[in-house]
């Protein structure tokens, strides 16, 4: 699991039971894809389906553009 401490709160990317990776905010998994890298890119591009995050496109500096910029949780 990875976390990004965003202006709206913690955003997570985590492995789901079906083997895909999901973007989670406020207890809801908003989307999933085959890799954490794709999810990190979707967060960076503000195309997650989560209105609270996506509406901030162009307004947030320092959003990691790869999964390597997210904090890896154990």
C-alpha positions in Angstrom: 0.0 0.0 0.0 1.1 3.5 -0.8 0.0 6.9 0.6 0.2 10.4 -0.6 -0.6 13.2 1.9 -2.7 15.5 -0.2 -4.4 18.8 0.6 -7.7 16.9 0.9 -6.3 14.2 3.1 -4.5 10.9 2.7 -4.9 9.2 -0.7 -4.0 5.5 -0.9 -3.1 3.0 -3.7 -3.6 -0.5 -2.5 -3.7 -4.0 -3.9 -7.3 -5.3 -4.1 -8.5 -8.9 -3.6 -8.7 -9.5 -7.4 -5.1 -8.6 -7.8 -5.7 -5.1 -9.3 -4.7 -1.8 -7.6 -7.2 0.6 -6.4 -7.2 4.4 -5.7 -8.8 4.9 -2.3 -9.9 8.2 -0.6 -12.1 8.6 2.4 -12.8 4.9 2.7 -14.0 4.5 -0.9 -12.1 2.8 -3.8 -12.8 5.1 -6.7 -11.2 3.1 -9.5 -8.8 0.2 -10.1 -6.3 -0.8 -12.7 -3.7 -3.5 -13.3 -0.7 -1.6 -11.7 0.1 0.9 -9.0 1.9 3.0 -11.6 -1.3 3.5 -13.6 -3.1 4.6 -10.4 -0.3 7.0 -9.5 -0.5 8.5 -13.0 -4.3 8.9 -12.7 -4.0 10.7 -9.4 -1.3 13.0 -10.9 -3.5 13.7 -13.9 -6.6 14.2 -11.7 -8.6 11.6 -13.6 -9.7 9.3 -10.8 -13.5 9.7 -10.7 -13.2 11.2 -7.2 -14.7 14.7 -7.6 -13.0 16.0 -4.4 -9.6 15.2 -5.9 -10.2 15.7 -9.6 -11.6 19.2 -9.2 -8.2 20.3 -8.0 -6.5 19.7 -11.4 -3.9 22.5 -12.0 -4.2 23.7 -8.4 -2.0 21.3 -6.4 1.8 21.5 -6.6 4.1 18.6 -5.8 1.7 15.7 -6.7 4.0 12.7 -7.4 4.0 11.8 -11.1 5.1 8.2 -10.4 4.5 5.6 -7.7 8.1 6.2 -6.6 7.0 9.6 -5.2 4.4 8.0 -2.9 5.2 6.8 0.6 5.3 3.0 0.7 3.6 1.6 3.8 4.5 -1.8 5.2 
